[in-house]
Amino acid sequence: MRRRLSRMAAELSFFRALTAVNLASSMEYRASFITQIVFMFINNGIYFVFWLIFFNQFGSVRGYDIGDIYLLFAVVAFSFGLGSFFAGNTGANLAYLIAQGRLDYYLVLPRNLLLHVIFSRVQVSGVGDISFGLLAFLFAARLHLLDWFFFFAVCIPAALIYIGFATIAGSLAFYMGNAQYASQQMANALLTFSLYPHTLFSGASRFLLYTAIPAFFIGAVPVEIIKGREGILLLGMWAVVLFIWLLTSAVFYYGLRRYESGSAINVNV
């Protein structure tokens, strides 16, 4: 037990140092660093304006009003920002590494391969998403401390679900070869559908958005948890996280058996 705790502490220390180095590297070009954050914030704002106009015209749709949309955008933007910032090598980036045979660098290092690969790059634009999510939550006017607690409590598992799904999408390159486009479209579908009120869907489409593309676990379910302060439902989200990551690990490591080493000489800094 003590050995496991010591190993976990060492891994956490490694990933903390890894993130710090990646962030320092990104901040070396400050103009680019700030531009990516600002443009991502603006991009979210433009998309959100559509919903403002829509609900200003129709008032509410199947139980969702503008306050619920603020909350939905807050959760999705913050969760996606966390996931994309800390785990920059998922989705299309992971598919590219696999297809180009660039996992060789990670294979020789004494660290958990899957975690090292996906957390070895940060996406600076994620800071823009995180900032937008916090601002949207303020506009949702849920200022009670319990609301803030549940907000952060649901965003962490939602981010982990996004990372796991995007990793599965990127791991398709083990089976398909060049899967960059397919993995990017899968990640985009997850994000896009998570921003829609779940009450708009029914039947087969609703089932798919809880299973094959678990978008509702990033948007709709966290919103219900915050609104109702549902502790039991929050535990259910962590059960989904466990299932997603077991599946992620199986898809990645089974696919790794098919991996072909690259012949290019790469320098990783």
N, C-alpha and C positions, 0 to 999 in steps of 0.2 A: 504494500500500500504506500509506504513511504517512498519507495523507488518510483512508483507511478506519479505521485505528486511532484517529486523532484523533476521527473521528465516533463510533466506538463508545465511546470514553472520555467524550465529551460526553453521549451517551445514558445511559450508566451513571450519570454524575453527576446527570443530570436525574431519573432514576428513584429514585435514592437520596434526593435532596431531596424528591421527590414523596411517597415513603413516610414520610419524617420529618415532613412537614407533616400528612399524613393521620393519622399516629399521634398527633401532638401535639393535633390537633383532637379525636380520639376520647378522649384522656385528660383533656380539659377537664372532662368529666363523669365523675369518677372512680368514683362509686358504680355508674353504669351500666357503665363499663369493667370493673370488677372482677366485677360480677354476671354479665356475659356470659361471662367466662372461667370462673368457678366453675360456672355452670350447664351449660356445655358439657362441662366435666370430669366433672360428676356424670352427665350424659346418657350419656357414653361408658362410665362405670363401671357404670351400670344395665344397659346392653346387654351388657357383658362378663360380668356376673354370670350371665346365662343360660348362657354357654358354660362357666363354672366349674361350675355345677350339672350340666350335661350330661356333661362329661368326668369329673366325680366319680362319676357314675352308671355310665358306660359304659367309662371308661378311655381308649380310643383308638378312632378311626374311620378306617379305610382309610389307616393310616399316620400320621395326625395325632394327637398327644397334646396335653396342656395346655401343654407348653413351646412347641410349634409355634404354638398359638393366641396365647400371649403375644407371640411374635415377629410373627405376622400382624397383630395389633392394633397393635403398636408401629409397624410400617412404614406401615400404612394411616392410622392417626391422625396420625402425624408428617407424612406426605406430604400428606394432605388439609389439615392445619393450615397447612402452608407455602403450599399453593396458594390456600386460601380467604383467608388473611391478606393475602398480597401482591397477589393478583389478585381483588379483591372485586367487580369488575364483569363477572363471567362468569355463565353460566346465566340464571336468571330476571331478574337485574338488568340484564344486557345486553339481553335481550329487551324489557324495559320501556323502556330508553333508545331502542331502535330504533323500537318501536311508537309511542312518544310524540313521535318526531321530535326527540329531545334529543341527537343527535350533532352538531348544528350547532356547538356550542361547540368541539368537538374538531377539526372540519373546517378551521377558520380558523387553527389553530396549526401552527407549523413543526416538528412532531414526527411520529414514526411513528404513524399513526392507530390501528392495531390495538393496539399495545402501550400507547399513551397511554390509550386507553379502558379496557382491562381492568385496568391497574395504577393507575388514578387513584383507587381506593377500597380501603380496607383493611377486613377483617372481623375485629373484635377477638376474636370467639369462637374464631378460629383459634389463638390463644395457648393456649386450653384444650386443644385437640386436640394441639398440639405438646407441651405439658406431660404430657398423658396418654401420648403415644407414648414419650417418654423414660422415664417411670416403668414402662411395660409392658416396655420393652427391658431395664431393670434386673432386672425379675422373670423375664425369659427367661434370666437368669444367663449371658449371653455377655459376659464381662468382658475378653476378650483385646483388645488394641489393634486387631488385624486385624478383629475382629468389629465394633468401633465404626467403623472406616474403611469397611467394606462397608455398614454400616447407613446412614451419611450419604451414601455414594456411590450407593446405590440409591434413597434417598428423594428426591434432587434430580430425577432423570429421572422418577420416579413422580409427583412433584408437577407437573412440566411436562406429562406425559400427561394428568393430571386437568384442568389449566388449559386445554389444547388442546381436549379433548373437551367441557368445559363451555362453551367459547367457540363451538364448532360448534353446540351445543345452543341457546345464546342467539341465534346468527345465524340460526336458523330463522325468526325474526321478520321477516327481510327477505322471506321467501317465503310465510309463513303469516299475517302480520299479528300478532295477539295470540298469542304463543307462550309466554307466561310459564309456564303450567301444564305444557305439554309439555316445555319445557326443564328445568324443575325436576324433573320425573319422570325425565327421562333422566339428570340428574346424580345423583339419589338412587339410581337403579338401578345406576349405576357404583359408587357407594360401597357400597351394600348387598351386591352380589354379590362385591365385592373382599374382604369380611369372611368369606366362606365358604371352607372348604377346597376346593381345586380338584379333589380326588379324589372329591368327591361328584357331579361332573358328568361326563357322557360324551356321545359322539355330537354331534348338532347343537347342543345347548345349550353344550357345551364349546367348540365351534368359534366360536359367537357371542360367547362371553365372552373370546375371544382377538382378535376382529375387530370386529364391529359395536359391541359394548360392551366395550372393552378392560380389563375389571375385573381380569383375572389379571395384567396388567402393573403393577398398583398393589399387588396383594397376593401372589399365589402365586409369581410369578416372582422378585420381590425376596427373598422368604423363601428360595427355593432358592439364590439367589446368596449370601446371607449364610451359610446352613448349609454350603454346599460351597465358599465363597470362590471363586466362578466368575467369573473376570475376563472370559472370552470371552462369557459370557451377559450380563454387564454392558454390554459393547460392543453386544450385540444390542438391549438396552433403549434405548440411545442412537440406534440405527437406527430404532426404533419412534418415538422422540421426533421425529426428523427427519421421518418420514413423517406423523405426526399434525399437526405444525406446518405442513408444506406444504399438507396438506388444509385445515387451519384457515384459513390465509391465503387459499386459493382460494375457500372457502365464504364467508368474510367479504367479500372485495373484489368477488367476483362479485355477491354480494347487495347490496353498497353501490350498485351501478348502479340498483337498484330503490328505493333509499331516498328517502323523501319528507320534505322539511324540515318541522319543526314550526312552528306559528304562535305558540306560547306564548313569553313572554319569561322566560328562566331566568337566575338569578344563581348562578354556580358559585364557591364559595369554596375 
